[in-house]
Amino acid sequence: MKIMGWKKRTFAGLLSVAVLSSGAAAEDKVEEPPKEVHLVDSSTPRDRQVELALSAAPTEVSSKAAVYILGPKGYEKIREGTNGFSCLIERSFRGTTQTSSAPACFDAEGSRTIMLAYLRREELRAQGKSEAEIKDDVAKGYEDGRFKAPGPGFLYMMSSENYVYNSESKKSGFVPPHLMFYAPYKTAKDVGYESVSPTMVPYLTGSGVGPESLLVVAAEKPSQGTSSGDSHKH
């Protein structure tokens, strides 16, 4: 695996809000995903969910990680891990429309902190809560200490099937493999920029406004397949 130069402006644009984002704007009008794109939900076969979740990280990492899949009541932990990492498929919505389906593997720091907020989101979705209600619940969770901002660490998003939402075009699309480093409450100025823009390197999600902001760095998979999702190309 090697870190890549920022070659595609569209990468940052697609990452502008959706990837691991807690802010779901119910008023956004978005296009439904193309019929050929199958976004993960609780009806997705278990084996397929596991395959996708594990594709987020190199096999050496994901083979020892805890695994979560989506079930009728939210995420279900189906395998214990031995290395502190946790793999799942993160989703986001705009109103009632699902706009992303992105495999992610959190390190030990993320697994014990912000990942708990993602588990809570899916628990509430399974209960039929609106995205506005979910956003409010999670925000209150950070305020009252149920959820904690992470310390230094990162998560893998090395799958070739990262399908995320672009807040500017109101469309979703596939983005390349990348790494995301926890940057709670960081601002563009902390990264050396005056403001967040699609061309900043590394890209800062969430505009530095909350505990789940992330710094995004493009990465290239090793020449030999290292994840179970390598065979699924788009």
Order of alpha helices (4+ residues) and beta strands (2+ residues): beta-alpha-alpha-alpha-beta-beta-beta-beta-alpha-alpha-alpha-beta-beta-beta-beta-beta-beta
